[in-house]
């Protein structure tokens, strides 16, 4: 029996299956491989986009407004000669006919026909022109200009005379050669009135001590005494650069009127009215200055 068990044990050992080794990939290795795949994919996509993408850039639009200088000398001269001819006549047939011929040189054919009867042959008045003032010349479009002007007329009827002042607006056309023609008849207009604007007056704010105020006041009194007749060489001792121009006229200094002092950026700013007597006319002349002074070895007007 004992031999039988040994034999069975031997057979059991011989028939026992062998273990199969299985290789496993750890989670860290899977993550590394996944990262490599993503990196390579991103790099490949980037290279592809670099060759195929449309070049785009932001365009910042900026509007550039160019200021065009208009030479209005010809327009103003043309207007003034027209005004003189248009508003001048005598209550005589020949004078009125001459006026009509003259103004036709300025007007379109349509306006010539319109103005035939503006001054009738039986008109009881005569008119002569005094001052002509051009108030504005503005460009309506590429070749059309609006002119606002006023004219003083001496109107005489029988033995009575009076001065009147009127304001009108006309339109002119200017061709490429600079030739002009009036395309709109003198139309009643208005001139600018006095503005109600009052500038804010500066005040001394206590930033300049009394000793400095006295020094600067004495300096200004000395300077403005000789300033009207000072030469460039003399001005150089008191004025830096072209802060004040050379005058070269005979004015008698009287006084400084209500000077105002402030300290601004380590300099002294002065608002001052200078009272002069004009030796030629004997009239009083008030000159107003805004000055900036600084001191090195002596006071200088720098602006």
Rosetta blueprint (number, residue, H / E / L):
1 X L
2 X H
3 X H
4 X H
5 X H
6 X H
7 X H
8 X H
9 X H
10 X H
11 X H
12 X H
13 X H
14 X H
15 X H
16 X L
17 X L
18 X L
19 X L
20 X L
21 X L
22 X L
23 X L
24 X L
25 X L
26 X L
27 X H
28 X H
29 X H
30 X H
31 X H
32 X H
33 X H
34 X H
35 X H
36 X H
37 X H
38 X H
39 X H
40 X H
41 X H
42 X H
43 X H
44 X H
45 X H
46 X H
47 X H
48 X H
49 X H
50 X H
51 X H
52 X H
53 X L
54 X L
55 X L
56 X L
57 X L
58 X L
59 X L
60 X L
61 X L
62 X L
63 X L
64 X L
65 X L
66 X L
67 X L
68 X L
69 X L
70 X L
71 X L
72 X L
73 X H
74 X H
75 X H
76 X H
77 X H
78 X H
79 X H
80 X H
81 X H
82 X H
83 X H
84 X H
85 X H
86 X H
87 X L
88 X L
89 X E
90 X L
91 X L
92 X L
93 X H
94 X H
95 X H
96 X H
97 X H
98 X H
99 X H
100 X H
101 X H
102 X H
103 X H
104 X L
105 X L
106 X L
107 X E
108 X L
109 X H
110 X H
111 X H
112 X H
113 X H
114 X H
115 X L
116 X L
117 X L
118 X L
119 X L
120 X L
121 X L
122 X L
123 X L
124 X L
125 X E
126 X E
127 X E
128 X E
129 X E
130 X E
131 X E
132 X E
133 X E
134 X E
135 X E
136 X E
137 X E
138 X E
139 X E
140 X E
141 X E
142 X L
143 X L
144 X E
145 X E
146 X E
147 X E
148 X E
149 X E
150 X E
151 X E
152 X E
153 X E
154 X E
155 X E
156 X E
157 X E
158 X L
159 X L
160 X E
161 X E
162 X E
163 X E
164 X E
165 X E
166 X E
167 X E
168 X E
169 X E
170 X E
171 X E
172 X E
173 X E
174 X E
175 X L
176 X L
177 X L
178 X L
179 X L
180 X E
181 X E
182 X E
183 X E
184 X E
185 X E
186 X E
187 X E
188 X E
189 X L
190 X L
191 X L
192 X L
193 X L
194 X L
195 X L
196 X L
197 X L
198 X L
199 X L
200 X L
201 X L
202 X L
203 X L
204 X L
205 X L
206 X L
207 X L
208 X L
209 X L
210 X H
211 X H
212 X H
213 X H
214 X H
215 X H
216 X H
217 X H
218 X H
219 X H
220 X H
221 X H
222 X H
223 X H
224 X H
225 X H
226 X H
227 X H
228 X L
229 X L
230 X L
231 X L
232 X H
233 X H
234 X H
235 X H
236 X L
237 X L
238 X L
239 X E
240 X L
241 X L
242 X L
243 X L
244 X L
245 X L
246 X L
247 X L
248 X L
249 X L
250 X L
251 X E
252 X E
253 X E
254 X E
255 X E
256 X E
257 X E
258 X E
259 X E
260 X E
261 X E
262 X E
263 X E
264 X E
265 X L
266 X L
267 X E
268 X E
269 X E
270 X E
271 X E
272 X E
273 X E
274 X E
275 X E
276 X E
277 X E
278 X E
279 X L
280 X L
281 X L
282 X L
283 X L
284 X E
285 X E
286 X E
287 X E
288 X E
289 X E
290 X E
291 X E
292 X E
293 X E
294 X E
295 X E
296 X L
297 X L
298 X L
299 X E
300 X E
301 X E
302 X L
303 X L
